[in-house]
Each structure stands twice: as structure tokens, then as C-alpha cells.
Amino acid sequence: MGGLETGDIYSMALQRVEKPLITLVLKKTEGNQVRAAHLLGINRNTLRKKIREPGIRGRSAMMGKRGARKRKSNLGYDRS
């Protein structure tokens, strides 16, 4: 099969599909990992493990407008 092993094809396909899919679902759920894991049909801990892999952004990057607002610190000045 062109020098590719079955496992190579699976790994290659998974790599091309999994990260964009997880990123999309996290955006749609506004970074809610419990909801995202439910939609993907995987355990939340599995999702968290996959988020830690390079190329997948976590909750803060998926929050949209809510994540961008500034919060007041205990010292009285704004922080991002």
C-alpha cells in the first residue's frame, strides 16, 4: 500500500482530524470541557490530556468575549 503500514494511516488520519475537531467543539462550547467531552463522546480527563498536546488551545483561548474582559485584582488595578 505505497509503503505505509495500517497503523501509519490511522495515526496520520487521526492527527489531521482530531485536533481541528477538538478545537472546533471547544469553540462551540465556549471552552466548557465537560460539554465538549460529552459532544465528542469521550471522558473529560481524556479531553484534558488531548488539550495539553501541542496544537490544541485550552479554555482561555476558546472563551471568546467572556475570556477577553478585564478583571480587577485585589490590588485595585485592572489585569488581563
Secondary structure as GFF3:
##gff-version 3
##sequence-region A 1 80
A	DSSP	alpha_helix	6	28	.	.	.	ID=ss1
A	DSSP	alpha_helix	33	40	.	.	.	ID=ss2
A	DSSP	alpha_helix	44	51	.	.	.	ID=ss3
A	DSSP	alpha_helix	59	62	.	.	.	ID=ss4
A	DSSP	alpha_helix	65	68	.	.	.	ID=ss5
A	DSSP	beta_strand	71	72	.	.	.	ID=ss6
A	DSSP	beta_strand	78	79	.	.	.	ID=ss7
###
